[in-house]
Amino acid sequence: MYACSELGLGHASRTIALGKRLEQRGHEVFFFSGGKAYQLLKAEFRNVYPTTPVAWYENSSGVITSASLINILFPMPYFNSDTDKFEVKNSSAMETIHRYYDLRRHIHKIKPDILIADGDMHALRLAHRWKIPAVYITNVVRPSHGFSAFLSPGERFTENYVKDCKQIIIPDNPPPNTICEYNIGNLRTVGIADKAEFVGSFFDTIPTETTEKHIFAPVSGPLGTRAKLLQMLIPTFRELNVKSIISLGVLGERKTGRIGNCEVHTWLSTQERRECMRDASMVVFSGGHITCFETVKYAKPSILIPTQPEQMANAAKLQDMHCAVIAKNKTQLKSAIREIEEKRELFKRNMEALNRVSNKFNGLNRAVEIIENIKS
């Protein structure tokens, strides 16, 4: 039984990669997720079941911590730009209850030997309740960068389910080259150092020949993330004298437009995205963990525009490693573009060094080994 969070499509990308490898090895896998992650999984696998999505409260400014805290108990209105309508977001507590029972109703039919959860804490609670051996895949344990203190009590509560896992798989490099280091925190303090392993990225980081033809901005993640990024990217790119490409991450749509020297695509295939990344002079994105490793593969300097704490922590680590620059508004974005252009060789050397470290690990193979060695 494999439960996948839909907060950002990086969870779904990891799930597809690992799920296919497990099926290739003869395992029967049943997948559970919500929203667009469910749609992606449904296109790849046979046994896929929908669950109630659980999400932060967000608008065009990104994730709103104060509103998310209120939304834990109370429904709140928001504008859904996908439907151009005002809607009501159910309370997180109600979403949590529905998701738990969505997962639970399949337990007796599936009778899983192991439960794998990628970022899905509700599945870990289910595993704890039903005494199912659990493996947790995550790049966030105890965030130490930009994480609201008001959320700490809830974080400590959910850590009890993490501690109950048989094994915790972190799809990142071991320290000190861990991109998600500021999101992981001190594993010894949490009490899980003996069962957590940094296995490396689930995706190929073998270097390849690249060019520098354009600036590439893959826009993905929840609605608020996309909206905030576009408000900064399109006006800035429109003023540039170089070619730029934006992928909006709108699943299922295939439209293309042009604004000045900027190409805007609603969706790019996996191959098209790889080509855009390969031929980029720099990559502008929000700081999602999967995209961080895409830039590592192609050794591309980056500009990061975080819209939530997890992304901010990834961005801070890459900036500390002198592989990226953080921008929070249009002025900073323009400044960051100039900085990368002026110090391109320095950023490129640092990214190449990070690539060499990352390429020592095969996270997917190691994750499969760990899962297959779990004893009931």
PyMOL commands that set and color helices and strands:
alter all, ss='L'
color gray80, all
select helices_A, chain A and resi 10-24+35-42+65-71+92-104+107-110+121-130+149-163+181-184+187-190+223-238+270-278+289-297+309-320+330-342+344-358+363-372
alter helices_A, ss='H'
color red, helices_A
select strands_A, chain A and resi 2-4+31-33+48-50+58-59+62-63+76-80+85-89+115-118+134-137+167-170+196-198+214-218+244-247+256-259+262-265+280-285+302-304+324-326
alter strands_A, ss='S'
color yellow, strands_A
deselect
rebuild
show_as cartoon
